Amino acid sequence: MKASDFSAWLLAIAGLSSAQRAEALAALAKAEAAAPSEGAGGSSRTGGKRRDREDALGATGLERVERQGCPHCAGREIIGWGRSHGLLRFRCKSCGRTFNALTKTPMAHLRKKEKWRDHARAMIEGKSLSKTAELCGVHPTTAFRWRHRFLRSPAADKPRTLSGIVEADETFILESFKGRRSDLPRKARKRGGKARHPGLHQDNIAVLVARDRKGATFDAVLPQVDSASVASAFAGVVTPGNHLVSDGGRAIAAFARKAGIPFHAVAAPGKPAPEAPHRHINNVNAYHSRFKQWLNRFNGVATKYLPSYLGWRRWLEKGEDIITPQTALAAALG
């Protein structure tokens, strides 16, 4: 509103009736509630008054920039710099470079951002690629590309340490070259096929899973089932401050012995001894069961993508009450 118009409006207030004053106050309160909030003192790191906080990513993009700073130099002096391709842009005063919330993230340079929430919802529900593509209105190849861009950050998001009692055990997933059309190292199997032998065998890929009693989960695909591979996977994650419980597998036991970690072998998983009811691996075995049951819906997963699906499952294990399409976008951005 122009200053002259505002002055005239103020002068006219004295002539309002009580009913008109009440109506005007209600209109002002409604306008105040709808107005964007401002930072303390009317300024912030992202450029003065926080108008138009949302873009194609919702509020996730601005929140990430405020939390991470400049992706080029990690500078914190950031100002708004307009919009481009449906995203808010920012400029760093330290290095002078511009960026958006996707810069240097796995999601950079992807298009059709307005459909990412639908894709995130499909991932929460564990839909197949064909159903995801149908829901988002994109080609299955695009849905495949989005899926693995979404999973790149969750796959790397693992706990750095586990606390207290740690349950550990291996599980085995059938090796798969799904999607590979040439140069197979073996004869192709029909409809996925089955391993020639269960457990440790060349047809199976070993997945090491460790969980503490707080629900923190660590997993790793092992190149071999030996103490060196276990030690490489558990480096810094399981320490002498933990109590490691397993079913007595040689690789895990040898790792614990060499690392000086208190180790407890349980002879019958699921049936802890009466004198030590806390020594069991029920939690990790239940996780194996949930993971394999969930994995069945995809009718086989290429072994090279197995770490991504492990990360996907760890992310889903955080609980449905905190997983939304918006949090899925935040997780994809890292």
N, C-alpha and C positions, 0 to 999 in steps of 0.2 A: 504494500500500500504506500502511496506517495505521502510525504510528510504533511502536505496541505490537507489531503483527505483525512489523514489521521487526526489532525488538529480539529477539523470540523466535526469529526465523529465524537471526539472528547467533549466538545462544547455542547453537542446535542444530548449528552447523557443526562444533563440536569432536567431536560424536558420529558424524560421517560417516566411512564407510570410504573407502579410496583410490579404489575404483571410483566411489563416489557423488560424491566430490570432483571427479573427472575429468568425470563427467556434468554436475555443476553448473557447472563452469568452461566446458564446451562450450555449455551453455544461456546463460550470461552473455555469452559471446562472440557468440553468434547474436543475442541481444537487442541488444547494443551495435551490431552491424552494421546492424540493421534500424531503429535509432532515428534520428530526424532530427538532422542536424548542427546545432551552435550556432555563432553568431558568436563573435568574440574576446571573452572576458569574459562570455559568455552574453547579449549584447545586440547590437542592430544598429539601423539606421535604420528597419527595418520592424517594430519592435516586439518586443524581447527575444528569447527563444528562437524559432528559426525552425521552428516546428511547422507541419505542413500547408502546405508551400511550394507545392504544386501545386493548380490548380483546373481549370476547363473548358479553359483555355489551356495546361495543363501548367505548366512552370516559366517560360514565356515572359513571362507577365504580371508576375511578381515581378521578373524580371530587367530588364524595361523600366522599372518603377517605380524600382528602385534606380539605374538609369542616368540616367533623365530627371528624377526628382524630382517635385514637385507640378505637375500640368498647369495649375493655376490661377495660381500665383505663382512657380513654379520653386524653391520652398523645398526644403531637404534634410532638415529635421527631420520625419520621417514615422513614424507608428506604425500598427500593425495595427488594424483597426476591424471585425472580424468578416467575414461573408460575405453576399452577396446575389446572387440569380439565378445561382448557380453560380460566382461570381467572388469572389476576395479583395477586401475593401475596405480603404481606408487613410484616415488623417486627417492633414492637415498641421498642425503646431503653429504655423506662421507665420500662415496665413490662417484656420485653423479649419475649412476645408471638407473634405468627404469626397469620395472618388473611387475608381475602379477602373482597371485597366490599359487599358480601352477609352475612358476619358474623353478627349474632344477628339481622337479618332482617326477615320479613315474607317470603322472597324468598330463604332463606337458604336451602340447601340440595335438591333443585329441579333439575331435569336433563333436558337435551335437550335444553340448553340455546340458541342455535342457532335458535330455533323456537319461542322464546319469542317475537320478534318483530312482527311476523305474528299474534301472539295471541293479542298483544297490538293493532294492527291495527283492528282486529276483535272487540275488546272492544270499540274502538273509533266509529266504525260503528254500534255498538249495535247488533251484530249478535247473533243468537241462539247458544246453545251449540253444536248442531249437525253440523251446518255450520262452527262454529269455529274449531271443531275437524277435519272436512274435509279440511279446509284451512291449518291447521297446520300439518296435517298428523299424528294425535295422536288419542288415544281412547277417547270417550266422557267423561269417568271418569277422565282421565288426564286433559282434558279441563276444567272440573268442578273444579278440585283441583287448577289448575292454576288461574281460575277466582277469586276464593275466597282468594287465596294468594295475587293476584294483588290488591284486594279491601280492604285488611286489613288495610293498611296505609291510603288510601283515606277516609275510613269510620271514622277514628279517627281524620282526618284533618278538624277541624271546627274553625271558627273565635272565638277568646277568648272574643272579645267585638264587639258590634255593635255601630254605630255612628249616631247621629242626630235623625231624625224621623225613627221609627222602625214599620213596619207593621207586625202584627202577626195574625195567624188564624190556626184553626185545619182543617185537612182533614182526611178522613176515608178510610182505605184500608181493603178489605175483609180478615178476618183471614183465613190462609191457612196452612195445614199440608202437603203440597206437598212433595212427596218423603218418607213420613212416611207410613210404611206398617202394623203397628200393634199398639195396645193400643191407638187408637184414642178416644178422649174424647166425640165424637159425631159420628153420622152416617155419612159415607162418602158421599160427594156430587159428582154428575156426571158432568164432564167437568167444574169443578170450581164452578158452581152454582151461586146463588145470595144471598145477605143478606135478611133476612126476613123483615128488616126495614132499611131505610136509616139513615145516621147520627149516633148519639150516640146509640149504641146497642151492645149487647154481641157478635154479629157476626162480628163486625167491630173493627179494630185496629186504634186508634187515633194517627195521626202524627202531631206534632206541628211544624210549619214553621214560621220563622221570617226573614225578609229581611229589610235592610236599603236602603236608596236611592242611595247608591254607588254600590249596587248589591251584597254585602256580605250576604251570606245565612247561617242560622243556623237552624238545624232541630233536632228533637228528637222523639222517639217512646214513647208515654205516657202509663204507666201501668194503669192509671185511668185519667179521665178528671176532675180534681179538682185543686184547687189552690195550694195544697202541691206539686203535681206532676209538675205543671207549674213552681213553685218556684224552685224546684230541677233542672229542665232542664235549666232555665234561670239564675241560680246563677252566678253572675259576668258577664254575657253576656249582659243583659239588666239592666241598672242602673238608678238611679234618674236623671242622666245627659241626658237621652233619653226622647223622647216623644213617647209614645206607642199608636198606632192606631189599633183598632180591630173592629169587628162587634158587640161588646157588649156581647160576651159570658161570662157567669158568672165566669168561672175558671180564665180566663185571667184578667178580671176586678177585681176580688178579689185579685189576685196576685199583680196587680199594686197598689191597695189601701193599702195593707199591706206593700209593699216595698217602698211606698212613691214616686212612679213613675207617672209623669203626664200622664193621660190616656184620650183618646178621642175615643168615640164610634161613629161609622158611621152607620146610620140606613139603608142606601141603598148602599151596596158595589158597586163600579163602577160608582156611581152617586154622587160625592162629592157636598156638598152645595156650592152655588155661593159665599157665604161669606168666605168660607175656602176651596178653590180648592185643597190645598195640603193635606188635610185630606181624605185619601182614602186607600183602601187595594188592589188596582188594581194589583200592582206588585206581591204580595204574591198569589193572586188568579190566576194570569197568570202562576206563577210557579207551583201551584197545577195542573193546566190544562196540562202543558207541561210534568210534571212528570208522571201523570196518562196515558197520551197518549203514552209516551215512554215505560211505564211499560207494556202496553198491548201486546207488541211484544213477551214477555216472557210467555204469557199464564198462568199467575199466578206466584207469588213468595212466597216461604215458609216464614211465618212470622218471623221465627228465623233468616232469612237472610235479612230481610227488612232493617236494618241499613246499611248493605253493599251496597244495591242498592241505598239507599239515598246518601251515599258517592259517589257512581259511578255517580249519576246524578249531584251532586254538582260539581264534577270534570269536567264533560262535559260542565257545564254552564260557565266555565272559558273562553270558546270561541274556535272555530275551528282553528283560526289563530295561537294559541300558543300550541295546542295539537297535538303532533306527537308521533309515536311509541317510540322515544327516551325519550320524556318528560313523557310518560306513564310509562316507566321503572323507571325513576327517582322518580315518584310519588309512585310506588309500593315499592321502597326501603325506602321510608320515608324521 
